[in-house]
Amino acid sequence: MVSAIAGVLRAIVAIGHYEHRIDVVAHGNTDPVLPALMAYELLDRVLPRGMASTAGEQLSLLASLVAAATFIVWLHQARRDAGRLGGEPEWAPGWVVGGWFIPVANLVIPYLVVRDVWRAGGPLAPRAPVSRWWASVLVTVLLNGLIRLYGVATSDGGVSAKTALDMRAVAYPLWAAGAVMAVLTAYLAVRVIRRITEAPTAP
């Protein structure tokens, strides 16, 4: 859930930074998104000048890495437990970690490993939203990549700065979608963990 909170905070800070830019360029903002603007200005006062938006990005990245590492550690333990308690996983324990780091193959292997561990619980294992969880992971990763590219393209001197792409109508839905997917992915991950942990794998 830490990654979900960080994703929401990143979106709030990004919107606040954009509102601040409008305020500076237009010498006033007649229609500000006040909560986001206030959150950004608070961070801007607390942190060194110009670091608020960077801090939001770094916090989101750190939270995502911590969440991923925690999930992999849990999955490794769940795979070991499944084998020790009489389950019959098809994927070797090494794939639990290694599958995340093989380019292209990591789009599929982690899903297959998680599904394998869930199925090792047998026919009485509670249903787990493994497919929906993995789809949300892929969409979240894609959106995060787009958000970072968008930030670079619309920054000062970027190829899309001050163009039709550098507008609220493009930026805000993108940032909001990233936040929504971060929350959805965290929720589905928790459900998968609970269902696999509750599986009645028998010796």
C-alpha positions in Angstrom: 0.0 0.0 0.0 3.0 2.3 0.4 3.4 2.4 -3.4 -0.2 3.3 -3.8 0.1 6.2 -1.3 3.3 7.4 -3.0 1.6 7.2 -6.5 -1.3 9.4 -5.2 1.2 11.9 -3.6 3.2 12.0 -6.8 0.1 12.9 -8.8 -0.9 15.6 -6.3 2.6 17.1 -6.3 2.8 17.0 -10.1 -0.6 18.8 -10.5 0.4 21.3 -7.8 3.7 22.0 -9.7 1.7 22.6 -12.9 -0.6 25.0 -11.1 2.4 26.8 -9.7 3.8 27.1 -13.2 0.5 28.6 -14.4 0.6 31.1 -11.5 4.2 32.2 -12.3 3.7 32.5 -16.1 0.3 34.1 -16.1 1.0 36.2 -12.9 -2.1 34.7 -11.3 -4.3 31.6 -11.6 -8.0 32.2 -11.8 -9.0 28.5 -11.6 -6.4 26.8 -9.5 -6.7 23.2 -8.2 -6.2 24.5 -4.6 -5.5 21.2 -2.7 -2.7 20.2 -5.1 -1.3 23.8 -5.3 -1.2 24.1 -1.5 0.5 20.7 -1.1 3.1 21.6 -3.7 3.8 25.0 -2.1 4.1 23.4 1.3 6.7 21.0 0.0 8.4 23.8 -1.8 8.9 25.7 1.4 10.1 22.7 3.4 12.5 21.3 0.7 15.3 23.1 -1.1 14.0 25.4 -3.9 12.9 23.4 -7.0 13.1 20.0 -5.3 9.4 19.4 -4.5 8.5 17.8 -7.9 11.7 15.8 -8.0 11.1 14.6 -4.4 7.6 13.4 -5.5 9.1 11.4 -8.4 11.9 9.9 -6.3 9.5 9.0 -3.5 7.3 7.2 -6.0 10.2 5.3 -7.5 11.6 4.3 -4.1 8.2 3.1 -2.9 7.7 1.1 -6.1 11.1 -0.6 -5.6 10.4 -1.3 -2.0 7.0 -2.8 -2.9 8.5 -4.9 -5.6 11.3 -6.2 -3.4 8.9 -7.0 -0.6 6.6 -8.9 -3.0 9.5 -10.9 -4.4 10.6 -11.9 -0.9 7.1 -13.0 0.0 6.7 -14.9 -3.3 10.0 -16.7 -2.7 8.8 -17.8 0.7 5.4 -18.8 -0.6 7.1 -20.9 -3.3 9.2 -22.7 -0.8 6.2 -23.3 1.5 4.2 -24.7 -1.4 6.9 -27.3 -2.2 7.5 -28.2 1.4 3.8 -28.6 2.3 3.0 -31.0 -0.5 2.1 -28.6 -3.4 3.5 -29.3 -6.9 4.8 -26.1 -8.4 6.2 -26.4 -11.9 8.6 -23.5 -11.8 11.9 -23.9 -9.9 12.5 -21.5 -7.0 15.2 -19.6 -9.0 12.5 -18.3 -11.4 10.8 -16.5 -8.5 13.5 -13.9 -8.5 15.3 -14.3 -11.8 12.1 -14.1 -13.8 11.7 -10.4 -13.0 15.1 -9.5 -14.5 15.1 -11.2 -17.9 14.2 -8.6 -20.6 11.0 -9.3 -22.5 10.5 -12.6 -20.7 9.8 -10.6 -17.5 6.5 -9.5 -19.1 5.2 -13.1 -18.6 7.4 -15.2 -16.2 6.4 -13.4 -13.0 2.8 -13.9 -13.8 3.3 -17.6 -14.6 5.3 -18.1 -11.3 2.6 -16.5 -9.2 -0.1 -18.5 -10.9 1.9 -21.6 -10.4 2.3 -20.9 -6.7 -1.4 -20.2 -6.4 -2.3 -23.5 -8.2 0.0 -25.4 -5.9 -2.7 -24.9 -3.3 -4.8 -27.5 -5.0 -8.5 -27.4 -6.1 -9.6 -26.0 -2.7 -7.4 -22.9 -3.0 -9.5 -19.7 -2.9 -9.8 -17.9 -6.2 -7.1 -15.3 -6.6 -7.1 -12.4 -9.1 -3.7 -13.3 -10.5 -4.5 -12.4 -14.2 -6.1 -9.0 -13.2 -3.2 -8.3 -10.9 -0.6 -8.9 -13.6 -2.5 -6.9 -16.1 -2.7 -4.0 -13.7 1.1 -4.3 -13.1 1.8 -4.1 -16.8 -0.5 -1.1 -17.3 1.0 0.6 -14.2 4.6 0.1 -15.5 3.5 1.5 -18.9 1.8 4.5 -17.4 4.9 5.3 -15.2 7.1 5.2 -18.3 4.7 7.5 -20.1 4.6 9.9 -17.1 8.4 10.1 -16.9 8.7 10.6 -20.7 6.0 13.3 -20.5 7.8 15.0 -17.7 11.0 15.2 -19.8 9.2 16.3 -23.0 7.3 19.1 -21.3 10.1 20.4 -19.0 11.8 23.7 -19.8 13.6 23.1 -23.1 11.8 19.9 -23.8 10.5 19.1 -27.2 6.8 19.4 -26.1 7.2 22.3 -23.7 4.5 25.0 -24.3 2.8 23.0 -27.0 -0.7 21.4 -27.2 0.7 18.5 -25.2 1.8 20.7 -22.3 -1.8 21.4 -21.1 -4.0 20.5 -18.2 -6.2 18.4 -20.5 -3.3 16.1 -21.3 -1.3 16.2 -18.1 -3.9 15.8 -15.4 -5.7 12.7 -16.9 -2.2 11.1 -17.3 -1.2 11.8 -13.7 -4.6 10.8 -12.4 -4.5 7.5 -14.3 -1.1 6.7 -12.9 -2.4 7.3 -9.4 -5.5 5.2 -9.9 -3.5 2.3 -11.4 -1.0 2.4 -8.5 -3.9 2.1 -6.0 -5.6 -0.7 -8.1 -2.3 -2.7 -8.4 -1.6 -2.4 -4.7 -5.2 -3.6 -3.9 -5.0 -6.6 -6.3 -1.5 -7.5 -5.0 -2.8 -7.6 -1.4 -5.7 -9.8 -2.6 -3.3 -12.2 -4.4 -1.1 -12.4 -1.3 -4.0 -13.1 1.0 -5.6 -15.8 -1.2 -2.3 -17.6 -1.7 -1.4 -17.4 2.0 -4.9 -18.8 2.8 -4.6 -21.7 0.4 -5.1 -25.0 2.3 -2.0 -26.7 0.9 -1.8 -30.1 2.7 1.2 -32.3 3.4 
